[in-house]
Amino acid sequence: MKEIYLQALGIWIVMVFLAIINGTLRNNVYGPKMTELLAHQLSTVIYIAIFILMLFLFFSRTSTPYSQKDLVMIGILWLFLTIMFEFGFGHYIMGHPWSRLLNDYDLFQGRLWMLVLITELTGPYLIGRIFQ
């Protein structure tokens, strides 16, 4: 396995922990002071901002060579891992019903989770190209 993929996997693991911290802050700090939908939207925007910052830090500091194909593959890897984690952890560990998990993908109801997935898929290519 190419070193850049191992580094990308490490970044994704860090992002999982940051997402959990973000969710904890949403549930315990600012979430109780607003509607659930607004808290979800704010949390999503915060996570995307943190994710983009992590991309800039990662690609500006790595000395490992990577290609455009690697950037596309990293985005696909992160998308796959995130979806598997969200449904696996959300359903089997947290006990959320499938309907609740799928609800977060409904942009027409103001749910913004799909934007996280789009950012994870396209972010490595868009940001990584800046530092090539």
N, C-alpha and C positions, 0 to 999 in steps of 0.2 A: 504494500500500500504506500502511495506517495506521502511524503512527510506533510505536505500542505493539507491533505485530508485528515491526518491525525491532529494537526493543529486546529483545523476547522471543527473537528469533533470536540476537542477541548473547549473551544469557544462556545459551542452549542451547550455543553454541560454547564458552563458558567452562566449562560443566559437562562437556563432552566432555574437555577438558584435565584437569579435576579428577578425572574418572573414570579417566583413564589414569594419573594420579599415584596414585590410590587402588589401582588394580590393580597398579602397580609395587611399592607398599609391601606389598601382600598377597603378591605373589610373592617378594619379596626380604627382607622384614623379619619379619613375624609368620607368614606362611604356612608357612614351613619348620618352625615350632615346633608345628604342629597338623595335624590331618587336613585334607585338601583341602576337604571339605564344611564343616567348621567355619570355615575361612579364607574360603570363599565366603560363608557366612552373615554373618560378621563384616564382611566387605568390603561386603556389601549394606546392612547396617544403617548402617555409616559413611557410605556414599554417600547413603542416604536422609536421614540427619541433615544432611549438608552441603547437599543439595538443598533441604530445607525451610528451612534458614538462608538460603540464597541467595534463596528466594522471599520471605522476610520482608524481607531487605535490598532486593531489587528493588522490591517493591510499596510499601514504606515510603518509598522515596526518589524514585520516578518522579513527575514532575509531569504526565506525559502522561495525559489522560483515557482511560478505558476503560469498557466496558460489561460486563454479565454475559455477553453473547454473545461479546465479545472474550476473556474468560477461558476460556470453553469452547473457543473456536477455538485459543487458545494451547495448551491441554492436548492437543487433537487434533494440532496441529502438532508439539509436542514428542514425542508418542507415535510419530507417523509417522516423524519424523526419527531417533529413537532406534532403532526397529526396522530401518529401512533402513541406518543406520550399523552396528549390531551385526551384521547378516547380511552386508552388503557388506564392511566392514572385516574382520570375523571370518573370513569365508570366502576372499575374494579377496586380502586383504593378509596376514593371519596364517596362512592356509592350513588353518584348522580345518574338519573335515568338517561337513556340515549336521547330522548326528546329534548331534555334540557341542554345536553351537549350540542345537539344539532341546531338548537335555537340560536346559539352564538354566531352561526354562519348566515343569519338572515339580515342582510343589509337593509331590507325594506322595513324592518322593525327597529332600525337604528343600531343594530348590533354591528360592531366594527371589527370583530375578530378576523374576518377575511382579509382586512388590511394588514394585519400582522403576517399572515401567510404569504400575501403578495410581496411584502417587504422582505421576508426571509428568502423567498424564491429569487427575487430580482436584485436584492441588495448586494450580495457578493459580486455579481457581475458589474453593477453600476459603480460601486465604490472601489472594488478591486482594480478596475480598469484605470482609475485615476492614478494609482500608485505603480502601474506597470512601467 
